[in-house]
Amino acid sequence: MAASGARCYGKFGGTKCFSPHGTGEEAAAPRGLSGRSPPPAGCTRGPAWATAHQPGGPGLGGGANRVPPISAVTEPCESLSAPPLTRPRPRPRPRPRRSMVRAARALLRKYGNFVDNLRVHVKGGTGGMGYPHFGGEGGRGGDVWFVAREKINLITVKARYPNKRFVAGTGANSSVRALKGDKGKDCEVGVPVGITVTTDDGEEIGELNKAGDRLLVARGGLGGELVTNFQPSKGQKRIVRLDLKLIADVGLVGFPNAGKSSLLSKISHAKPQIADYAFTTVKPELGKIMYPDLKQISVADLPGLIEGAHVNRGMGHKFLKHVERTKQLLFVVDVSGFQLSLKTMFRTPFETILLLTKELELYNEKLQTKRAILAVNKMDLPNAQDNLHELMKQLQKPQDFFHLLQKEMIPQSTIEFKDIIAISTFTGEGIEELKTCIRNSLDEEREKENEEYHKKKLDILQALEV
């Protein structure tokens, strides 16, 4: 029996009474002999409700209308004025703020638009079936080739082949019409210039240093023949890594916040990000020095190194590898010294040079054989001339000042700089002189290489004549 003030709805099989206060309580009214609930006390529904709930009424099969009227079933009691119960609407999901979306897009543009390594799956094609009745030989499976092309990067390769799987075609089966099956279609993949291809184990497969170079990375299987009982062999399958090393004439090397990006913006048309905090450069930047006679020299701005970069600390190996492809090195040091944070030691310009040399030596000893130029930056700061004179004095006899560093931080051999130029990227002091020194050094190295090349050719000709 519903209590007074409850809201009643007539329903087949019983009457449910809901509290007007919205508590969700239910009480089943007692049923009559007919199996239908009598009208609750105080209900003024009228004869329509009673007719629908009597034996033989329209709601029980005795009348023409077997289904009671909607109003007789769902119409609430007229004596109650409480509003009907409504299901609460679900709270809308909070939308991301536009500022967060813009920040995510900015980070993607800043960090996500440079890829220097890619891991892909390559598989040569399977050979074709042989023809046993006539000794037919199946076609050989196709090969997978990497071809160096200009105006392409690893981002393009990754976007064009999202699955990163390269499979060559299957060789044709031998038949009566063609006892020798055709070779399967080769798979040629365009990759950027400067790629080194290695296996997962670190074994080098080859390099692609100029446009048009081709490298076989997966060989196709042999077709079926008599030796193999006319059964073909599967193609070579493996996972390889594409490692991009930038090819530039000059590579900028230095600790963070030494002014490498500022220097690149002064000597070339590049527009790298410049700020007054460390690790501003998070990806290599390429620029070209333009000379009046249309001579061009490429310069690579590499992210700043820190102590321990040779063991992959900081950005370590990720960007030290780009130094290997440069012809010359341009060391950039702060004339006032360097200190990464309050927890690290302060390093003088001389100590900075020794530590940079040590990091290059521990990563690859061959880097010390490259020609190097030293640019002493920030000469516009106070006491810059005094610090420069002290640095020049220390570089003349570096062995006398090795006691300033710990023994494990001292390189086995120091780098002899071809030129030492004092510059200021703020005032422009020494920038033109530095550009001239870079060009003269590269021209001298090119002439030396030509002389060695001609000398080798001459030695070969003389050996053939003998």
Secondary structure, DSSP 8 states (H G I E B T S, - for coil): ---TT-EEE--TT--EEE-TT----EEE----TTSS----TT----HHHHHHTSTTSTTTTSSS--S--HHHHH---TT------------------HHHHHHHHHHHHHHSS---EEEEEEE-------BTTTTBB------EEEEEESS--HHHHHHH-TT-EEE--------SS-SB------EEEEEETTEEEEETTS-EEEEE-STT-EEEEE-------TTTTT------EEEEEEEE----SEEEE--TTSSHHHHHHHHSS------SSTT---S-EEEEEE-TTS-EEEEEE-----TTGGGT-TTHHHHHGGGGG-SEEEEEEETT-B-SSTTS--B-HHHHHHHHHHHHHHH-GGGGGSEEEEEEE-TTSTTHHHHHHHHHHHHHSGGGGGGGS-GGGS-SS----SEEEE-BTTTTBTHHHHHHHHHHHHHHHHHHHHHHHHHHHHHHHHHHH-
